[in-house]
Amino acid sequence: MSVGCPFKEQPISSHIRVQCLLFLEDTLRNFYVPFARQVNESYSDQEKKLLARIIRLLTFRMEGQLFEPCFSCKSVRHEFISFFCAQNYFRFTLSTGCPFSITARTKCLHELVIKLRCFFVCQIDRCSVRERKILSRVKRILVH
């Protein structure tokens, strides 16, 4: 028996959504951007595709699109618990072996695609003005 998307089972309140998006913005600005600069190679084609997917997800959400549960949502139940306990769902994890590599940067972007998609699945109402502003700032951080 498959487990549905954990976020679909319990929609997130507007206040928590804003807090999580602010945490995402802060994480990208203070962790991801400096981290990505430490990788001394330009973005690979795969990374560019992942960035494009992230930008599309953010744009769709800003335009009021609703998302269907996906397979990847079923695999995040353990993260769901930590999400509601400590609003750090968008935290990145780096490998200890070679943290400043294209592989690590690609892994972070892939992880962000999955987490954003799962996060947006729970949205049952339109994006608030405040959320839209945060998402717009997040897009600007990622477009470089």
C-alpha positions in Angstrom: 0.0 0.0 0.0 1.5 3.3 -1.0 1.6 6.2 1.4 0.3 9.5 0.0 2.2 12.7 0.0 2.7 13.6 3.6 2.1 17.3 2.9 -1.3 16.5 1.3 -2.4 14.8 4.4 -1.9 17.9 6.5 -2.0 21.2 4.6 0.4 23.8 6.0 -0.9 27.1 7.4 -0.1 30.4 5.7 2.1 31.4 8.7 4.2 28.3 8.5 4.5 28.5 4.7 5.8 32.1 5.0 8.3 31.0 7.8 9.5 28.1 5.7 9.9 30.3 2.6 11.8 32.9 4.6 14.1 30.1 5.9 14.6 28.9 2.2 15.5 32.5 1.2 17.9 32.8 4.1 19.5 29.4 3.4 20.0 30.2 -0.3 21.4 33.6 0.4 23.7 32.6 3.3 24.6 29.0 2.4 23.9 28.0 -1.2 25.3 31.1 -3.0 28.6 31.1 -1.1 28.8 27.3 -1.4 28.1 27.4 -5.1 30.9 30.0 -5.6 33.3 27.7 -3.8 32.8 25.1 -6.6 35.4 26.4 -9.1 33.6 25.1 -12.2 30.8 26.5 -14.2 27.3 24.9 -14.0 26.9 21.6 -15.9 24.1 21.0 -18.3 22.4 18.9 -15.6 22.6 21.7 -13.1 21.2 24.2 -15.6 18.3 21.9 -16.2 17.7 21.6 -12.4 17.9 25.4 -12.0 15.3 25.8 -14.8 13.0 23.3 -13.1 13.3 25.2 -9.8 12.6 28.5 -11.5 9.5 26.9 -13.2 8.2 25.5 -9.9 8.6 28.9 -8.3 6.9 30.6 -11.2 4.0 28.1 -11.3 3.4 28.6 -7.6 3.5 32.4 -8.0 0.9 32.1 -10.8 -1.4 30.1 -8.5 -0.8 26.6 -10.0 -1.7 23.7 -7.8 0.5 20.6 -7.8 -0.4 16.9 -7.8 1.3 14.5 -5.4 4.3 12.9 -7.0 6.4 9.8 -6.4 9.1 11.7 -4.7 6.6 13.0 -2.1 6.1 9.5 -0.9 9.8 9.2 0.0 10.0 12.1 2.4 7.9 11.0 5.4 10.9 11.0 7.7 11.7 14.6 6.6 8.0 15.5 7.2 8.4 15.0 10.9 11.5 17.2 11.1 9.7 19.8 9.0 6.9 20.4 11.5 9.2 20.1 14.5 11.9 22.5 13.3 11.0 24.6 10.3 14.2 23.7 8.5 12.8 21.5 5.8 14.9 23.3 3.2 18.2 22.7 4.9 20.9 21.3 2.5 23.1 18.3 3.4 26.7 18.1 2.0 28.7 15.0 1.6 31.7 14.8 3.8 34.0 13.4 1.0 34.1 16.3 -1.4 31.6 19.0 -0.4 32.8 21.6 -3.0 32.3 19.7 -6.2 29.9 19.7 -9.1 28.4 16.5 -7.8 27.6 18.1 -4.4 26.2 21.2 -6.0 24.0 19.0 -8.3 22.9 17.0 -5.4 21.8 20.1 -3.6 19.8 21.4 -6.6 18.2 18.0 -7.1 17.3 17.9 -3.4 15.8 21.4 -3.7 13.6 20.3 -6.7 12.1 17.4 -4.8 11.6 19.4 -1.6 10.0 22.4 -3.4 7.7 20.1 -5.3 6.6 18.3 -2.1 6.2 21.6 -0.3 4.0 23.0 -3.0 1.8 19.9 -3.1 0.3 21.0 0.2 -0.8 24.4 -1.0 -4.6 24.3 -1.2 -5.0 28.1 -1.6 -3.5 30.8 -3.7 -0.2 32.3 -3.0 -0.4 35.3 -0.7 1.2 38.6 -1.7 3.9 38.1 1.0 4.6 34.5 -0.3 4.8 35.8 -3.8 7.3 38.5 -2.8 9.5 35.9 -1.1 9.3 33.5 -4.0 10.3 36.4 -6.3 13.4 37.1 -4.2 14.2 33.4 -4.2 14.0 33.3 -8.0 16.4 36.3 -8.2 18.9 34.5 -5.9 18.9 31.5 -8.2 19.1 33.3 -11.5 22.8 34.1 -11.9 
